[in-house]
Amino acid sequence: MPQRPLSKVVIPVAGLGTRVLPASKAIPKEMLPVVDKPVIQHVVEEAAAAGFSEIILVSRSGKSAIEDHFDLQYELEAELARKHKTAILEAVQNTLPAGVSVTSVRQAKALGLGHAVLCAAPVIGDDDFAVILPDMLIPNKAGQQPDLNAMAEAYREYGCGQIMVEAVPEDKVERYGIVDCAGQRPAAGQVAAIVGMVEKPKPSEAPSNLSINGRYILPARVMEILQHTQPGAGGEIQLTDAMASLIAEGGQLMAYTMRSQSYDCGNKAGFLEANVVYGLQHPETAAALKALLQDLAL
Ligand code: G1P
């Protein structure tokens, strides 16, 4: 199968951030810091490391701090240069990884994840593309290939879309999109063909406990399907429904079981956990944080 270019990633950032209020009252939740970088920067770095070079933010009013973060900050940079604060200057200048561009489109109404992705259609055109939900942070494990890189490799190997999944307790399936792999359960880092999927099913109706976990590599056809996708679970236009339609019309998608651990920064506990995990990896904070955790464990 001929390879299509895979360089674009859609990152929906138009959410209200109600689960992390009041912290997200005046700043976008995507700008909350995990150690020394906002959540959105960690996600953009993950995308860049997996070879994606065109970031398409789906944003709304009140969220321009996200675009500003990846832009030049002339006064600040000139001041840091004047004071010879080279290391900080570099950190400020490198918020956007080399070779990566950021475009943003607007989602005027909060009509669901599928609608948010559809808002990026004019920029995606006929290309296959990735979707990253920025609430989910996936810190890299030392010496291990990142999951998104492995998904991009599987996309190239099998020539079809890849959806990251992880097993969740059965009483939690109604919080997620759940995939049906006809009884197969791909081991960590492995893939299996998806035969169906359903958004936020009742536990009694869930086809499995394999939940969709915020990372997708999708064929361009999904954009066309989204144009006709009707509101589903929660009255919202669901990406899961569009993917299910793709499978129903004979398209292929695979479930990729993640190897790492994900942290949901859209809720308070997950956000704190992410800070601890990244803090233990950061050379400036690791020792102090480890000492504190040991102290608290006594
Ligand atoms: C979205 C998706 C869902 C997925 C979840 C976590 O739901 O619609 O399929 O499982 O993200 O990645 P939301 O959390 O926006 O309700």
Boltz pocket constraint, residues with backbone or C-beta under 6 A from the ligand:
constraints:
  - pocket:
      binder: B
      contacts: [[A, 113], [A, 133], [A, 136], [A, 175], [A, 176], [A, 177], [A, 178], [A, 199], [A, 211], [A, 212], [A, 213], [A, 214], [A, 215], [A, 238], [A, 239], [A, 240]]
      max_distance: 6.0
